[in-house]
Amino acid sequence: MDTLDAATKQLLQNALYAYLNQYGGESLADARAIAGALLSVQEQAGKLAASGWEIEDWVNDLVSDFDPKQISSAVNQAAKASLANQAKHWRELLENKTRSTFDAYIQKYAPALDTPTLEQLVVTILPIVEDATITRDEARRLILAISDQIDVPEIANRHIDPHWLLLADQVQQMRQYRELEEPTADIMHAYIHKFQPMAVEIGEALVERAIEAVSNSRLKLGLEVELDPETRKLLIKQVMLKVRLRDLAPPPTKTALEIAQELHSEVTRYRRDRGLDKANYLPAVTITDKPDGEGLLGGEFSVGISLKPRRPNDKVDDENTPTDT
């Protein structure tokens, strides 16, 4: 579903105002984070399916005419009150899981706590503790909430349940792939910055292709990266969230832009060779340069294919062989 149908949008907007009326929150930032939580709850219940980043457009849609004056007049209807309660419970549980895993990691691995490390830790933790899609506004709320209550000496002396310590081990394992995650996020950021896709979604297939591009570059240096399926799944989710949080980041580096161009060329060639453009499968991609500081995630992109890593024994036509990076 590319856009929310009228009935779903009305239900979620009613639930948003019911939440604000019952639990508080008056700013647009509050409304955006709560709207994201409502969407995540509906996705978790199987009532919505977000294949890529369209969930961020749904947040925009729900708060497009946000009016704090409507909060006090929200009628306590059962359907929206129930959904608001579910969202409240889900947010509290997510914050508890994130904070507990964060504290366990601090106690066990004691990293230097500068701001980038804090954000990176939360981005790494969220896909580990929650399967539902986390919107950028809810992620930002959690980053701020955790940063406001860090007491390293107190955490060091606290008894922490072994369950959270095991999750901390998983966080540490995923952080060992930072040299793969960060360049992949750079490429995705560059792709969005340069081409501003106007199609349906930016999906996991495109992120996986970017991971492959970085892996190929590392192979040229004699550095091989092996990812089991679960690690690859978590890495993809972390990259997608990390790039969503970069919507006000500086323009990407020249190297990332070059790889993004090669990625775009490969996708274009794939679609052309299979006649997808003739069928008008997706709108044409246009190149757009936006001013510094302007949000870079206005459009969504889908390659319309399931891209898989090329194996050494696969036979390919020399003319259509992707360029290694």
GINOR-V987077 format. One record per helix or strand. SS is the DSSP state (alpha for helix, beta for strand). FROM is the first residue (numbers start at 1). LEN is the number of residues. If there is no record, write none. Layout:
BEGIN
SS,FROM,LEN + SS,FROM,LEN
END
This chain:
BEGIN
alpha,6,18 + alpha,28,17 + alpha,54,9 + alpha,68,6 + alpha,78,32 + alpha,115,15 + alpha,136,12 + alpha,152,6 + alpha,162,14 + alpha,178,18 + beta,199,1 + alpha,204,17 + alpha,229,16 + alpha,254,20 + beta,300,1 + alpha,318,3
END
